[in-house]
Every structure is written in C-alpha cells, then in structure tokens.
Amino acid sequence: MATTTDIPREIKAWVYHEYGSVDVLKLEKIDVPELRPGQVLVKVVAAALNPVDFKRRQGYFKASDSPRPIVPGYDVAGIVVKVGSEVKELKVGDEVYGDINERAIHGPKQFGSLAEYTAVEEKLLALKPKNLDFVQAASLPLAIETAYEGLEKVGFSADKSLLVLGGAGGVGSLVIQLAKHVFGASKVAATASTGKLELLRKLGADQPIDYTQVKFEDLPEKFDVVYDAVGEGDRSLKAIKEGGTVVSIASPVSPPGFFFILTADGDILKKLNPYIENRTVQPILDPNGPYPFDRVVEAFTYLESNRAIGKVIIHPIP
C-alpha cells in the first residue's frame, strides 16, 4: 500500500480533451490530484462505469461541466493513502468506497476515479462493507444511492406496490432489492428482456415482465410507484394507480411523475452497509468484467451497447 512518502507525483489516468465518442479517451500521465482540507487521497483499486460517464463525455451537460481535460469516473473503491487537515474520521489505510461527485451534472470533478489515485471529500465516502471485495464495492455507490434516494423521495413504504422499468440494470437491480427487502414492498414487478427474467426473480421481483413480449402500460394491474430507470417518459404514467407517482432517473416525465438526479452522500452508504454485510442487498456485476485498466475504451463500448447486466467494473488498476 502506498504511504504519504511513496505517492508518485505523476499517475496514469484516462483523459479526454474534447467531447465525443470513446475515441476521445486517451491513457495519459497527469499530476497526482492536490488535496483540499476536507478530502482524502484514495489509491484506486477498482472503479465502475455508469451511463452518466458516457453522457458527460458526449457533451450532454457541457454547460455545467468542469473545465477540460477531464478524467472520467464517479464510482470508486480503494484505500486511503493521505488525509486532508479537516478530515475527522477516515485515516490512512482505511478501505473505502463512494460516488466521488456530490452533484452528478453540475460541476462534477475534473479529475475522476479512472486514475491510479483520486481526491474525494470525506463526506462522500464510507468504509467498504467487510464482506465485499473492491470490485463488488466499486459497483455500488452511484447506483445504490440513486436507487435508495429515489425511493425515499417518492415516499415509498411497506405495503406499496412498485414497477421497476429496467430491472436488470445497475440501478434497477438495486431498486428491486431495496424495495422488496429493505422497504418491505407488497409487490415488485420489473421489466427486462427475455434472457434476464430469471435474474429479476433472484433479485426479489414477484412479477418479471418481458418487455419484448408485453407492453407494461397495457397490464390490467396498476402500481403505487413506477421507478423508471430507462427513460420511458410519460408512457410510464399509464402504469400507476390513481394517487400513484413515477420517479424517473433517465428522462423528464409529466406530473404526477418527477425527474430526479442524485445528490451523492456517504451517509446513505453507511446506512445501507448493514444490509450489504448481511447479504440482504447484493451487488450485480456484469459477467463480461471486470475489465483491466488498459481496456477502459472496450468497457465503455460495451456499456454503451446497452447489453450490460448489472455493473461494468474496471480492475485491476496499477
């Protein structure tokens, strides 16, 4: 493990200098990030890719982005190697995980987690669950925080029914587990393609729906809440009961639905760690991974094909 005396001045990182396709990504040497008082420096062991990463790289929210060049990456799992002067709890040697960008599309960090080291605010991190390795831990932060915060914002509670659109994806797979096993949903239905229906059952879905065969809005049964992780827009409104609502993380939706963007918070991870450690909630990793650090372009190409099941992870990182 690196100590403060052997942290290099230069590190390898994936960088893009202009917006565009995967072709703009280059593996370069950059200066190790400087620490602010409330931050820790993390030796990155594993990182996860998320759709927000490639949407950012494609320039979807360049008006509110950080200056280029940009090192992508939101999710991190790694080891604390240096602490800032105002850090209160974390210490060198702690194994941590988190979503390093408090605000996903408004000024996300210029230097993200697809690097050998990254600087992160202490408040965005939690200790890694004891039962998970770094690959499993890296898969969780952005997705599980989004899943949980969305259910909280919609006032989800025991005895309510839920339809998850995109149940086999990174966020959807965790919405199913949290709704069923943590919030106590009376019924969870979820959509996926034919080959992923058995996964939905294993996650806790009572009613797997094959979207290649069935239009979810035509089902006779309606739901208290629809959690839209794929971007169906107002189509999802047709699946709610009177008095129900839709929470969407992928596209705008008319009232009584609402569109929501995560505000990252390490306290959510701390709250959910017991459920992860007792295996009530489990990470879902895409079977094609993890991808080593030098194959980030290949990993993004795969994620952008929309074929991934669960999370696409980068590991090992030198």
PyMOL commands that set and color helices and strands:
alter all, ss='L'
color gray80, all
select helices_A, chain A and resi 22-24+51-57+62-64+122-124+134-138+141-153+172-182+194-203+216-218+233-239+266-277+293-303
alter helices_A, ss='H'
color red, helices_A
select strands_A, chain A and resi 10-15+26-31+39-49+75-83+95-99+117-121+125-127+161-165+187-192+207-210+223-228+240-248+258-259+312-314
alter strands_A, ss='S'
color yellow, strands_A
deselect
rebuild
show_as cartoon
